[in-house]
Amino acid sequence: MIIKKIHVGPLQVCTYIVKGNDSVDAMIIDPGADAEKIITFITESKLVPKQIVLTHGHGDHIGANAMLKKTFPDMQICIHEKDQDMLPYPAKNLSILAAFYGGATVRSPHADRLLKDGDKISVGKCVFEILHTPGHTPGGICLYSKNQENGHPPVLFSGDSLFKEGIGRTDFPGCSQETLIQSIKNKLLVLDERTIVYPGHGPSTTLAEEKKNNPFLR
């Protein structure tokens, strides 16, 4: 598996482009902004994007959807069913808040595929399981791939559910800190401790490090 991280937008969202070692097919996770930057990388790398997978529906994670979908119309937009209504409506995806500070509102195309807990998404030979981790949003998800080549540790894309020594904000409508912590403990901390965590903001970490050092999970 090859993972390219691109920081986008004023909140420095971590957009990830993921491909298998044996294929040009690619998956884009959380294209929050700077669509031109993402498109340039994809075209220069001669990749074929098959899907956008959104860990949740907040505006800072979906801002490049429209331009990417226009550029690659065969690509699917995928989001958990409980966050689907956030895509086209700035009031629901909270990008309307950015407008008060001179930012842009976000209107994404509707989803092509609605996800639920336990679903599988493949890119090349890499298979990811959808883990529903509500709390930051009702439809927040993580993507987990456990069968890596050559004994490499599993991989988790955690969106805004779990950060290095932190968790996602829970002071927005539809959020719950109690629900989020339970999601992390029941869905993520039960996984292989070697798992490398790629969050929606900030540096990567591992589940072992978060069990030991994350103050929200003690």
C-alpha positions as CSV (number, residue, x, y, z in Angstrom):
1,M,0.0,0.0,0.0
2,I,1.2,3.5,-0.9
3,I,-0.1,6.5,1.0
4,K,0.3,10.1,0.0
5,K,-0.7,12.8,2.5
6,I,-1.5,16.3,1.3
7,H,-2.3,19.1,3.7
8,V,-5.2,21.2,2.4
9,G,-7.2,24.2,3.4
10,P,-6.9,26.7,6.2
11,L,-7.4,24.0,8.8
12,Q,-4.7,21.8,7.3
13,V,-6.9,18.8,6.8
14,C,-4.9,15.6,6.0
15,T,-6.1,14.4,2.6
16,Y,-4.9,10.9,1.8
17,I,-4.5,9.3,-1.6
18,V,-4.2,5.6,-1.3
19,K,-3.2,3.0,-3.9
20,G,-2.1,-0.6,-3.9
21,N,1.4,-1.6,-5.0
22,D,0.2,-3.5,-8.0
23,S,-2.5,-1.1,-9.5
24,V,-3.0,2.5,-10.7
25,D,-6.5,2.5,-9.0
26,A,-6.6,5.0,-6.1
27,M,-8.9,6.2,-3.3
28,I,-9.1,9.7,-2.1
29,I,-9.9,10.2,1.6
30,D,-11.2,13.5,2.8
31,P,-10.4,16.0,0.0
32,G,-11.2,19.0,2.1
33,A,-9.9,21.8,-0.2
34,D,-7.2,22.7,-2.8
35,A,-8.7,20.5,-5.5
36,E,-6.1,21.6,-8.0
37,K,-3.3,20.3,-5.8
38,I,-5.0,16.9,-5.5
39,I,-5.8,16.7,-9.2
40,T,-2.2,17.6,-10.1
41,F,-0.8,14.8,-7.9
42,I,-3.3,12.3,-9.4
43,T,-2.6,13.2,-13.0
44,E,1.2,13.4,-12.6
45,S,1.2,10.0,-10.9
46,K,-1.0,8.6,-13.6
47,L,-3.5,7.3,-11.1
48,V,-7.2,6.3,-11.7
49,P,-9.3,7.5,-8.8
50,K,-12.1,5.1,-8.1
51,Q,-13.7,6.7,-5.0
52,I,-13.7,9.6,-2.6
53,V,-14.3,8.3,0.9
54,L,-15.4,10.8,3.5
55,T,-14.8,10.1,7.2
56,H,-17.6,12.6,8.0
57,G,-19.5,15.4,6.4
58,H,-17.9,18.6,7.8
59,G,-17.1,21.3,5.2
60,D,-13.4,21.2,5.9
61,H,-13.2,17.6,4.8
62,I,-15.5,17.7,1.7
63,G,-14.6,21.1,0.0
64,A,-12.9,19.6,-3.1
65,N,-15.6,17.1,-3.8
66,A,-17.3,19.1,-6.5
67,M,-14.3,19.8,-8.6
68,L,-12.9,16.3,-8.2
69,K,-16.2,14.8,-9.3
70,K,-16.3,17.1,-12.3
71,T,-12.8,16.1,-13.3
72,F,-13.3,12.4,-12.6
73,P,-17.0,11.8,-13.2
74,D,-16.8,8.0,-12.9
75,M,-15.5,8.3,-9.4
76,Q,-17.9,7.5,-6.5
77,I,-18.4,9.8,-3.5
78,C,-18.9,7.6,-0.4
79,I,-20.1,8.7,3.0
80,H,-21.9,7.1,5.9
81,E,-25.6,7.2,5.5
82,K,-26.1,9.3,8.7
83,D,-23.9,12.1,7.3
84,Q,-25.2,12.1,3.7
85,D,-27.4,15.2,4.2
86,M,-24.4,17.3,5.2
87,L,-22.9,17.2,1.7
88,P,-25.0,19.7,-0.2
89,Y,-26.1,22.0,2.7
90,P,-23.6,24.5,4.2
91,A,-25.7,24.9,7.3
92,K,-25.5,21.2,8.0
93,N,-21.8,20.7,7.0
94,L,-21.0,23.8,9.1
95,S,-19.2,25.6,6.3
96,I,-21.7,28.4,6.7
97,L,-19.7,29.3,9.8
98,A,-16.7,30.0,7.6
99,A,-18.7,32.5,5.6
100,F,-18.9,34.7,8.6
101,Y,-15.1,35.0,8.6
102,G,-14.6,35.5,4.9
103,G,-14.4,31.8,4.0
104,A,-16.4,29.9,1.4
105,T,-19.4,27.8,1.9
106,V,-19.3,24.2,0.7
107,R,-21.8,22.4,-1.5
108,S,-20.8,18.9,-2.4
109,P,-22.5,16.7,-4.9
110,H,-24.7,14.0,-3.4
111,A,-23.2,10.6,-2.4
112,D,-23.0,7.8,-5.0
113,R,-22.6,5.2,-2.2
114,L,-23.9,5.2,1.3
115,L,-21.8,3.4,3.8
116,K,-22.6,1.5,7.0
117,D,-20.7,-0.3,9.7
118,G,-18.9,-3.4,8.4
119,D,-19.0,-2.4,4.7
120,K,-15.8,-3.1,2.7
121,I,-14.1,-0.8,0.2
122,S,-11.3,-2.0,-2.1
123,V,-8.6,-0.2,-3.9
124,G,-6.5,-2.6,-5.9
125,K,-5.9,-5.5,-3.6
126,C,-6.2,-3.4,-0.5
127,V,-9.4,-3.9,1.4
128,F,-10.7,-1.5,4.0
129,E,-13.4,-2.2,6.6
130,I,-15.8,0.7,7.5
131,L,-15.9,1.2,11.3
132,H,-18.8,3.5,12.3
133,T,-17.4,5.8,15.1
134,P,-20.1,8.4,15.8
135,G,-19.5,11.2,18.3
136,H,-17.8,13.9,16.2
137,T,-20.7,13.5,13.8
138,P,-23.5,11.0,13.7
139,G,-22.0,9.3,10.7
140,G,-18.3,9.5,11.5
141,I,-16.3,6.5,10.2
142,C,-12.8,5.1,10.2
143,L,-11.2,2.9,7.5
144,Y,-9.3,-0.1,8.7
145,S,-7.0,-2.4,6.6
146,K,-5.5,-5.3,8.6
147,N,-3.9,-7.5,6.0
148,Q,-0.7,-5.7,4.9
149,E,2.0,-7.1,2.8
150,N,5.4,-8.3,4.2
151,G,4.2,-8.2,7.7
152,H,3.6,-4.4,7.8
153,P,1.3,-3.3,10.6
154,P,-2.4,-2.6,9.9
155,V,-3.6,0.9,8.8
156,L,-6.4,3.0,10.2
157,F,-7.6,6.3,8.7
158,S,-9.4,7.8,11.7
159,G,-10.8,11.1,10.3
160,D,-11.7,13.4,13.2
161,S,-12.5,10.6,15.6
162,L,-9.0,10.0,16.9
163,F,-5.9,12.2,16.8
164,K,-2.4,11.9,18.2
165,E,-3.1,12.6,21.9
166,G,-6.5,14.0,21.2
167,I,-10.0,13.4,19.9
168,G,-12.4,15.3,17.6
169,R,-14.4,18.3,18.8
170,T,-17.7,17.5,20.3
171,D,-19.2,21.0,20.7
172,F,-21.0,21.1,17.4
173,P,-24.6,20.1,16.7
174,G,-25.0,16.3,16.6
175,C,-21.8,15.7,18.6
176,S,-21.3,13.8,21.8
177,Q,-18.0,13.4,23.7
178,E,-19.4,10.4,25.6
179,T,-20.4,8.7,22.3
180,L,-17.1,9.5,20.7
181,I,-15.0,8.1,23.5
182,Q,-17.2,4.9,23.6
183,S,-16.7,4.6,19.8
184,I,-12.9,4.8,20.2
185,K,-12.8,2.4,23.0
186,N,-15.2,-0.1,21.5
187,K,-14.2,0.1,17.9
188,L,-10.6,1.2,17.7
189,L,-8.7,0.3,20.9
190,V,-9.7,-3.3,20.4
191,L,-7.7,-3.5,17.2
192,D,-4.1,-4.6,16.8
193,E,-2.0,-2.2,18.9
194,R,0.6,-2.0,16.1
195,T,-2.0,-0.2,13.9
196,I,-0.7,3.0,12.3
197,V,-3.3,5.8,12.7
198,Y,-3.6,8.4,10.0
199,P,-5.9,11.1,11.4
200,G,-7.8,13.9,9.7
201,H,-5.5,16.6,11.2
202,G,-2.0,16.4,12.6
203,P,0.7,13.8,12.7
204,S,0.3,10.0,12.5
205,T,0.4,7.8,15.6
206,T,-0.3,4.2,16.6
207,L,-3.0,2.7,18.7
208,A,-0.4,1.6,21.2
209,E,0.8,5.2,21.7
210,E,-2.8,6.4,22.1
211,K,-3.6,3.8,24.7
212,K,-0.6,5.0,26.7
213,N,-0.6,8.7,26.1
214,N,-4.0,10.0,25.0
215,P,-5.5,11.9,28.0
216,F,-9.0,11.5,26.8
217,L,-8.8,7.7,26.8
218,R,-7.5,7.1,30.3
